[in-house]
């Protein structure tokens, strides 16, 4: 057996063991997921049904009430989104830069090394 064929055999055996261990770990994880997950009970269904609201029947003459309700829902959703969104506050030193950045830029300008170019 030559050195190259022996090296290829060892490489194939190593790769085979790696893939075999990956498949074994995958099987162990799948087994643990099945053993540790709680089974769904029927208690969750009535809980979900408690939040379902059936729409009220509106008459043809009550378009203003339906319009007012839809505007109220849209306003509530918009105000909820605007209060939870991040709005940055202006800094006390607006217009000025960080002193560390300024010092770093100054050092770069006055250094004698020119990066990217050969002399």
Secondary structure by P-SEA (a helix, b strand, c coil): ccaaaaaaaaaaaaaaaaaaaaaaaaaaaaaaaaaccccccaaaaaaaaaaccccccccccaaaaaaaaaaaaaaaaaaaaaaabbbbccccccccccaaaaaaaaaaaaccccccccc
